[in-house]
Amino acid sequence: MHTFTLEKPGLFSSLQRIAPPSQVAYGIPFGGPMDRESARQANQLVGNTPSEWVLEMTLVGARIRFEQACVIALTGADMGAMLDGQLVARYQPLSVQAHQRLTLKGAKNGCRAYLAIGGTWQVDPSWTSLGTKALSAGAKLSIAPSTVHATLRYPTPTFSDKVSIPIWPGPEFDHISRAYMAHFFSQRWQISQNSNRVGCRLEGPTGPAVGLTDIISSGIVPGTIQITGSGQPILLTADAQTTGGYPRLGNVLAADVDVVGQLRPGATIRFVYQAIPF
Amino acid sequence: MEHQALGIMSIIPYGDRAALIRFEAQVNALTRQRVRATQRTLEQAGVPGMLAYIPAHTSLTVCFDPTLLSFPALVQTIRSLPLPSAIIEDVHTTWHIPVCYGGNFGPDLETVAAFHKMTATEMIAIHSQQRYEVYLLGFMAGFAYLGPVPTPLPTPRRQTPRVQIPVGSVAIADRQTCIYPSESAGGWQVIGRTPIRLINEHLQPPIMWQVGDRVQFFPIESREWDDWHTKAGLATDWEWLTDN
């Protein structure tokens, strides 16, 4: 068994994995990595199944001490990762020696970084069965190591701070005023500081009346854009409540929810209407 | 109508990995029964690609894997669902939950009773004699909206929400009642507390109840609190709280 210690947790770090959201009927959020594509790639780089656990770090990364040698990979945001003081690359496998320290700092590009370690993580299912749990300083994590013959590399992406995202009309699309709709699609919305895994609060100028204040509570899926009474949109993501009472204007599609997962406070989004193809 | 017997009015795409099944917009027991029956029938049908369900008052969100199941195929499947016997049986669990009302456990009990022009004793009787239905799970893990509370008027929320409501607090607002499964901020009126833990990360599922279950509260004295609390802490499941 290999162990490693989260000496410094960073701003917000948690264990995540891609799994079917079977618990949502109980009011437990969908969860999972905010940028699933990066999480999948991190796992593939170390020869893990795409749905193996990864460490997700937000805006400011962690410092990890590895007790044993292993193979790791970093994807997602560029946090200036260093192994014992030496800069290391993302999107390729890295050999780590026993007792080395991996230190990640503030994200220069993107919002969330992913660390995969070659092997099977020993995580008690109870750790996340009620939803995301933040890791604290000193947390010890274990892995049953695997032999990794890692030769894969992916091109290193750049995450834009200014994006355009297509959306499908949501369930209450037809009940929202046309004036508000015009306002919504013409704005470049800014990600507020008050954004996290639950969702991104979007800031922009006050627009016309929404026309619909609330709905009979109904299900929420990641990517749903709710419009609150004040006219400010909330783009809900992995840890959102599973039901809500605000009108649902539209839905970001699954692949683009990954893009949202890499948007930092201050980044901007413009939404583009896309007709549902059915 | 997409399915007469189940009362399904429409099925629409909801993003590219979910669909929203809408029932008649009547918030009542029949609609909730139809939502549950549809969920159960779909679960039993074992359709490849179906991942999860979110039942609500007048809708059912279904999550699916679009690489295994297309939206049009899902609609066809729903249209051809057989009418389940479950809609007639309405199988559910009934939970019996001990509550210590008033005092430090229920700081808003007196205010709420006064609002309804009752004594605290009468308020406790009204709250504990009703058999509630779990309408919806949401807000936080294990949080259930239970109803209806049979007061003549809807109970207003607190003017100032509390920053910290203790775990297990039993509260009411409008015509619903709830138990806070974890410490939380909230604006509902806290009338009592239960020593029962509603969530347990070591159990599967980790939540005691589900939509459609019935709940009956029963008053306990503050001197009984410790015994109940110990019993709840030692329990390895929730069976002991059911009718069985």
Contacts between the chains, C-beta under 8 A, distances in Angstrom:
chain1	res1	chain2	res2	distance
A	20	B	51	4.7
A	20	B	52	6.6
A	21	B	51	6.1
A	21	B	52	4.5
A	21	B	63	6.0
A	22	B	51	7.2
A	22	B	52	5.6
A	23	B	52	7.8
A	23	B	205	6.8
A	23	B	206	7.6
A	24	B	52	4.8
A	24	B	53	7.3
A	24	B	54	5.3
A	24	B	63	7.1
A	25	B	39	7.6
A	25	B	52	6.7
A	25	B	53	5.2
A	25	B	54	6.3
A	25	B	55	6.4
A	25	B	137	7.1
A	25	B	210	6.7
A	25	B	211	7.1
A	26	B	137	5.7
A	26	B	141	7.1
A	26	B	142	7.3
A	26	B	205	5.7
A	26	B	206	7.4
A	26	B	207	4.1
A	26	B	210	6.7
A	27	B	137	3.5
A	27	B	138	4.9
A	27	B	139	7.0
A	27	B	140	7.1
A	27	B	141	5.8
A	27	B	142	6.6
A	27	B	143	6.0
A	27	B	144	7.7
A	27	B	207	6.9
A	28	B	141	4.9
A	28	B	206	7.5
A	28	B	207	7.1
A	125	B	204	7.6
A	126	B	201	4.0
A	126	B	202	4.8
A	126	B	206	7.5
A	127	B	201	7.5
A	129	B	201	4.7
A	129	B	204	7.3
A	129	B	206	4.5
A	130	B	141	4.6
A	130	B	142	7.7
A	130	B	199	6.0
A	130	B	201	5.1
A	130	B	206	5.6
A	131	B	141	5.7
A	168	B	13	6.6
A	168	B	15	6.5
A	168	B	16	7.2
A	170	B	14	7.2
A	171	B	12	6.4
A	171	B	14	6.3
A	171	B	20	5.3
A	171	B	22	7.9
A	216	B	25	6.6
A	216	B	27	6.2
A	216	B	56	7.3
A	216	B	57	5.1
A	216	B	58	5.3
A	216	B	59	7.7
A	217	B	56	5.5
A	217	B	57	6.0
A	217	B	136	5.9
A	217	B	138	6.8
A	217	B	145	7.9
A	218	B	20	7.2
A	218	B	56	4.7
A	218	B	57	7.6
A	218	B	58	7.5
A	218	B	59	4.6
A	218	B	61	7.1
A	219	B	14	7.8
A	219	B	18	7.8
A	219	B	20	7.1
A	219	B	54	3.3
A	219	B	55	8.0
A	219	B	56	5.7
A	219	B	59	6.6
A	219	B	60	7.6
A	219	B	61	3.0
A	220	B	54	7.5
A	220	B	61	7.9
A	221	B	14	6.2
A	221	B	15	5.6
A	221	B	17	7.0
A	221	B	18	4.6
A	221	B	54	7.8
A	221	B	61	6.5
A	221	B	63	6.5
A	223	B	15	5.1
A	224	B	14	7.9
A	224	B	15	7.1
A	241	B	138	5.3
A	241	B	139	5.8
A	241	B	140	7.4
A	242	B	54	5.3
A	242	B	137	7.3
A	242	B	138	5.4
A	243	B	54	6.6
A	243	B	56	5.6
A	243	B	136	5.8
A	243	B	137	7.4
A	243	B	138	3.4
A	243	B	139	7.7
A	244	B	138	7.5
A	251	B	14	6.4
A	251	B	15	3.6
A	251	B	16	7.7
A	252	B	15	7.3
A	253	B	15	6.2
A	253	B	16	4.7
A	254	B	15	6.9
A	254	B	16	5.7
A	254	B	17	5.1
A	254	B	66	8.0
A	276	B	13	5.1
A	278	B	13	5.9
A	278	B	71	5.1
A	278	B	72	6.0
